[in-house]
Amino acid sequence: MDSQILEPIVSTSSGKVRGQLREGIYGDTYYSFDGIPYAKPPLGKLRFKSPQPVEAWLGVRDCTICPPMCIQSNYYTGVIDGIEDCLYLNVFTKKLRSAKPLPVLAYLLGGRFAIGDASRNSWGPDYLMMKDVVYITIGFRLGALGFLSFPEPELQVPGNAGLKDIVMALQWIKKNCQYFNGDPDNITLFGHSSGSATAQMLMYVPQCENLFHKVILISGMQMHLRRIPQLEYRFAKHLGYKGQENNHDILAYLSALPAERLCDLKILTPVEQKQGHQSVFSPTLENEHAPDAILTKDLLDLYANKQSWCHSIPLVLGGSSFEGLMNYKYFAKEPELYETLRKHPEYLLPYEVREKYDMLTQQQLAKKLIRLHLVNDSSTLTHRTSTCFG
């Protein structure tokens, strides 16, 4: 078979990339291009900073091997996986040529903004490659590396570097998907869990207008940007910082640490966990005077703007099957949590609702949710909740 079929070479705005013809688990063939860089490696002085455009390369870049994931602490084992140099995307296309360009699906991984792997090792294209589409997965910075934030403009770390990674990747996709037989005017952004919430947030970002045209939110929305008090100072102290609460010194200290140290995010107090904080570092409000700020107002305020471009694009809402399994281990280890849920049904409510209403109203609303989605008789809550976990 011709080498251009087995290992096709595609010219992009950044340089030439070599992919490979693969066969999916359902027997369908497709073309895979793994680990295409869309930004400069965020190393050294670029740590915590907004992404910079990738430098063009000479020759042909081999894109037949999955790139490492962004550095993180494994959710189950605590082992450090991945590397800091992780701003790559992966392109899978059913056909490199066709009468009409193919719809593009750009995927954002979930993982509480702290974990996840964008490669086909975790989010393989096999199912989607049964159809004529271009499927693209995006690696972006996670945890402190992606969402550390300081208000001082001179520090040039306003926050949301991870979101800005995605924006830069979408710009690359918009410009280059045509070379993989994708339609630059038919791009759907979708994700699950925190990836879904990220897709929702990017709908409100003016810089994203026309970078995608449809959105699918799978089991994740966020209507309020919450920030843990003194987060950066607490994080630095957790990692051994001995100085005062001075953001210049804190940034210098964190910038000098090995990336592996920055993956230790175990700083939430029991109270903060009970308040519903699942992510330590996550999207945040930025200083509106930062030159590259993308989120300067709370999400509800952005959504309320009826002139926003987000109101003009199609949106699909859904859920992930058996996502409750992620919490099963807690209920299996501590069955008394079922009793806690019975006594405090308000724990089921979103943070925004609990902040707005008194305790009596919270409990009434929560009991309505339980009756609607779980049980008609509160005495069977334990059984039905266990069933939901599988």
C-alpha positions in Angstrom: 0.0 0.0 0.0 1.2 3.5 -0.8 3.2 5.2 2.0 1.1 8.3 1.6 -1.9 6.2 2.6 -0.3 4.4 5.5 1.6 7.4 6.8 0.1 10.5 5.3 1.9 13.9 5.5 -0.3 17.0 6.0 1.0 20.6 5.7 -0.3 22.9 8.5 0.3 26.6 9.2 2.9 25.4 11.8 4.7 22.8 9.6 4.3 19.4 8.2 3.0 16.5 10.3 3.1 12.7 9.6 0.2 10.6 10.8 -0.9 7.0 10.3 -3.7 4.9 9.0 -5.3 3.0 11.9 -8.1 0.5 12.4 -10.6 1.1 15.2 -12.0 -1.6 17.5 -15.2 -1.7 15.3 -13.2 -2.3 12.2 -13.4 1.2 10.7 -10.2 2.8 9.4 -9.2 6.4 10.1 -6.2 8.7 10.0 -4.6 9.7 13.3 -2.2 12.6 14.0 -1.1 12.5 17.6 0.7 15.2 19.5 0.5 18.3 17.2 1.8 21.3 19.2 -0.4 24.4 19.1 1.6 26.6 21.5 5.1 26.9 22.8 6.0 24.6 25.7 4.9 26.5 28.9 8.3 26.0 30.6 10.7 28.3 32.5 9.5 31.9 32.4 6.3 30.8 30.6 5.1 28.7 33.6 1.7 30.0 34.9 1.6 32.5 32.0 -0.7 32.7 29.1 0.2 30.5 26.2 2.4 31.7 23.3 1.9 30.7 19.7 3.8 27.7 18.6 6.9 28.3 16.5 6.9 26.8 13.1 9.2 23.8 12.5 11.2 22.6 9.6 10.9 19.2 8.1 8.2 16.7 8.9 7.1 16.2 12.5 6.3 12.6 13.5 2.8 12.5 14.9 2.3 8.8 15.3 2.9 8.4 19.0 0.5 9.6 21.8 1.9 12.7 23.7 2.3 12.5 27.4 -0.6 13.9 29.5 -0.3 17.2 31.4 1.5 16.6 34.7 -0.9 15.6 37.5 -1.3 13.4 40.5 -3.2 10.2 39.7 -6.6 10.4 41.3 -6.5 6.8 42.5 -2.9 6.0 43.2 -1.3 9.4 44.0 1.5 8.7 41.5 2.7 11.7 39.5 2.0 11.2 35.8 2.7 13.3 32.7 5.0 16.3 32.0 4.8 20.1 32.1 5.3 20.4 28.3 1.8 19.3 27.3 0.2 21.8 24.9 -0.6 19.4 22.1 -3.8 18.3 20.3 -4.7 15.1 18.5 -6.5 15.0 15.2 -8.5 12.0 14.0 -10.2 12.1 10.6 -12.3 9.6 8.8 -11.2 10.8 5.4 -8.5 13.2 4.2 -10.5 13.9 1.0 -14.2 14.0 0.3 -16.7 15.9 -1.9 -17.5 18.1 1.1 -15.4 18.9 4.2 -16.3 16.9 7.3 -17.9 18.3 10.5 -15.4 18.9 13.3 -15.8 17.8 16.9 -13.4 19.3 19.4 -13.4 17.6 22.8 -12.5 18.9 26.2 -11.7 16.3 28.9 -13.1 16.3 32.4 -11.3 15.8 35.7 -12.1 18.6 38.1 -9.5 20.8 36.3 -6.8 18.7 37.9 -6.6 15.3 36.1 -7.1 13.8 32.7 -5.4 12.6 29.5 -6.4 14.0 26.1 -4.8 11.3 24.1 -6.4 8.3 22.4 -5.2 6.2 25.3 -8.1 7.6 27.3 -10.5 9.2 24.8 -10.1 7.0 21.7 -11.8 8.0 18.4 -13.0 4.5 17.6 -16.7 5.1 18.1 -16.8 8.5 16.4 -14.7 7.2 13.5 -17.7 5.1 12.5 -19.0 8.3 11.0 -17.6 10.9 8.6 -16.2 13.4 11.1 -13.0 15.0 12.2 -12.5 14.5 16.0 -9.9 16.6 17.9 -8.9 16.3 21.5 -7.0 19.1 23.3 -4.4 18.9 26.0 -4.3 21.9 28.4 -2.7 22.8 31.7 -4.3 21.5 34.8 -4.2 22.3 38.5 -2.0 25.1 39.7 -0.1 25.2 36.4 -3.3 26.0 34.6 -5.2 28.1 37.1 -2.9 29.9 39.5 -4.0 33.5 39.7 -2.7 36.8 41.1 -4.4 40.2 40.8 -1.3 42.3 40.3 -1.0 43.1 36.5 2.8 43.3 36.7 3.0 39.6 37.7 1.4 38.6 34.4 -0.5 35.7 36.0 -4.1 36.8 36.0 -5.4 33.3 36.0 -7.1 30.9 33.6 -4.0 29.9 31.7 -5.6 26.5 31.1 -8.7 28.1 29.5 -6.4 30.3 27.4 -4.6 27.2 26.2 -7.9 25.9 24.9 -8.7 29.2 23.2 -5.3 29.1 21.4 -5.9 25.4 20.4 -9.3 26.4 19.0 -7.7 29.2 17.0 -5.3 26.6 15.6 -8.1 24.3 14.8 -10.1 27.0 13.1 -7.1 27.8 10.9 -5.9 24.2 10.2 -8.8 21.8 10.4 -9.3 22.3 6.6 -6.0 20.5 6.0 -7.4 17.4 7.7 -10.6 17.6 5.6 -12.5 19.4 8.3 -15.0 22.2 7.9 -13.8 25.4 9.7 -17.4 26.7 9.6 -18.8 23.6 11.3 -17.0 23.1 14.6 -18.8 21.6 17.6 -17.2 22.1 21.0 -18.1 19.4 23.6 -16.9 17.9 26.8 -17.9 16.0 29.9 -17.8 17.0 33.6 -15.4 19.9 34.1 -14.7 19.7 30.3 -18.4 20.4 29.8 -18.3 23.3 32.3 -15.3 24.7 30.4 -17.2 24.5 27.1 -20.0 26.4 28.7 -17.7 29.1 30.0 -16.0 29.6 26.6 -19.5 30.3 25.1 -19.4 33.5 27.1 -15.9 34.5 26.0 -15.8 37.2 23.2 -12.5 35.9 22.0 -14.1 32.6 21.1 -16.8 34.0 18.8 -16.7 32.1 15.5 -14.1 29.6 16.8 -16.9 27.1 17.3 -20.5 27.0 16.1 -22.3 24.4 18.3 -21.9 23.1 21.9 -22.7 19.9 23.6 -22.5 19.9 27.4 -22.3 16.4 28.9 -22.9 16.3 32.6 -21.4 19.6 33.8 -22.3 23.2 34.1 -21.0 26.1 36.2 -22.9 29.2 37.0 -20.6 30.8 39.5 -16.8 31.2 39.8 -15.8 30.3 43.4 -12.3 31.0 44.8 -10.9 29.5 48.0 -9.7 32.4 50.3 -6.0 33.0 50.3 -5.6 30.1 47.9 -2.1 30.9 46.5 -0.7 31.8 49.9 -2.1 28.6 51.5 -0.8 26.5 48.6 2.7 27.9 48.8 2.8 27.4 52.6 1.6 23.8 52.0 4.6 23.3 49.8 7.1 24.8 52.3 7.0 28.6 51.7 8.0 30.4 54.9 7.5 34.0 53.9 4.7 36.6 54.3 1.6 36.9 52.1 3.4 38.7 49.4 2.3 37.6 45.9 5.6 38.6 44.3 7.5 36.3 46.7 4.8 33.6 46.4 5.0 33.5 42.6 8.8 33.4 42.7 8.8 30.5 45.2 6.3 28.5 43.2 8.0 29.2 39.9 11.2 27.7 41.3 9.7 24.4 42.4 9.8 21.2 40.4 6.5 20.7 38.5 6.0 17.4 40.5 5.7 19.4 43.7 2.9 21.6 42.3 0.7 18.5 41.9 0.2 18.2 45.6 -3.2 19.8 45.9 -4.4 18.4 49.3 -5.1 21.6 51.0 -8.9 21.7 51.3 -10.3 21.8 54.9 -13.2 19.5 55.9 -15.4 22.6 56.0 -14.5 23.5 52.4 -15.1 20.0 51.3 -18.5 20.1 52.9 -19.2 23.4 51.2 -18.9 21.6 47.8 -15.4 22.6 46.8 -14.2 19.7 44.5 -11.4 21.5 42.7 -8.6 23.4 44.4 -7.5 25.4 41.3 -10.2 26.1 38.7 -11.4 29.0 36.5 -11.5 32.3 38.2 -12.4 36.0 37.8 -9.5 37.9 36.3 -8.3 41.5 36.7 -10.2 43.3 34.0 -7.1 45.4 33.2 -5.1 42.3 32.3 -4.4 42.6 28.6 -5.4 39.0 27.8 -8.2 38.5 30.3 -11.1 36.3 29.2 -13.3 36.0 32.3 -13.8 39.4 34.1 -17.5 38.9 35.1 -19.3 36.2 36.9 -20.9 33.5 34.7 -24.5 34.4 35.5 -23.8 38.0 34.6 -22.3 37.0 31.3 -25.2 34.7 30.5 -27.7 37.4 31.3 -26.3 39.6 28.5 -28.8 38.8 25.8 -26.5 40.4 23.2 -23.8 37.8 23.9 -22.9 35.6 20.9 -23.6 32.5 23.0 -27.3 33.0 22.6 -27.1 32.5 18.8 -25.6 29.0 18.7 -27.2 25.6 19.1 -26.7 23.9 22.5 -27.3 20.3 23.6 -27.4 19.4 27.3 -26.9 15.8 28.5 -25.4 13.6 31.2 -22.8 10.9 31.6 -24.1 7.4 32.5 -23.0 6.1 35.9 -21.0 9.2 36.7 -22.1 8.6 40.3 -19.7 5.6 40.4 -16.9 8.2 41.1 -18.4 8.7 44.6 -19.2 5.1 45.2 -16.1 4.4 47.2 -17.0 7.1 49.8 -20.4 5.5 50.4 -19.0 2.0 50.4 -16.4 3.0 53.1 -18.8 5.1 55.1 -22.4 3.9 54.9 -23.3 6.5 57.5 -23.2 9.0 54.6 -26.6 7.8 53.6 -27.9 8.9 57.0 -26.1 12.2 56.7 -27.8 12.7 53.3 -31.2 12.0 54.9 -30.6 14.5 57.7 -29.1 17.1 55.5 -30.7 16.9 52.1 -29.5 20.4 51.4 -26.1 19.0 50.6 -27.5 18.0 47.3 -28.1 21.6 46.3 -25.8 23.7 44.2 -23.7 26.2 46.1 -25.6 29.2 44.5 -28.9 27.9 45.8 -27.6 27.3 49.3 -26.1 30.8 49.4 -29.4 32.4 48.3 -32.0 30.7 50.5 -32.5 30.0 54.2 -32.1 26.5 55.6 -35.8 25.6 55.6 -36.2 26.6 52.0 -33.0 24.7 51.1 -34.3 21.5 52.7 -37.7 21.8 50.9 -36.0 22.3 47.6 -33.7 19.4 48.2 -36.5 17.0 49.2 -38.3 17.9 45.9 -35.1 16.9 44.1 -35.0 13.6 46.0 -38.6 12.8 45.2 -38.2 13.7 41.6 -35.0 11.9 40.8 -34.5 9.3 43.5 -37.4 8.1 45.6 -41.0 8.8 46.5 -40.4 7.5 50.1 -37.4 8.9 51.9 -37.0 5.6 53.7 -35.8 4.0 50.5 -33.2 6.6 49.9 -30.3 4.3 50.8 -31.4 1.6 48.4 -32.1 3.9 45.5 -28.9 5.9 45.9 -26.9 2.7 46.0 -28.6 1.6 42.8 -27.6 4.9 41.1 -24.0 4.0 41.9 -24.4 0.7 40.1 
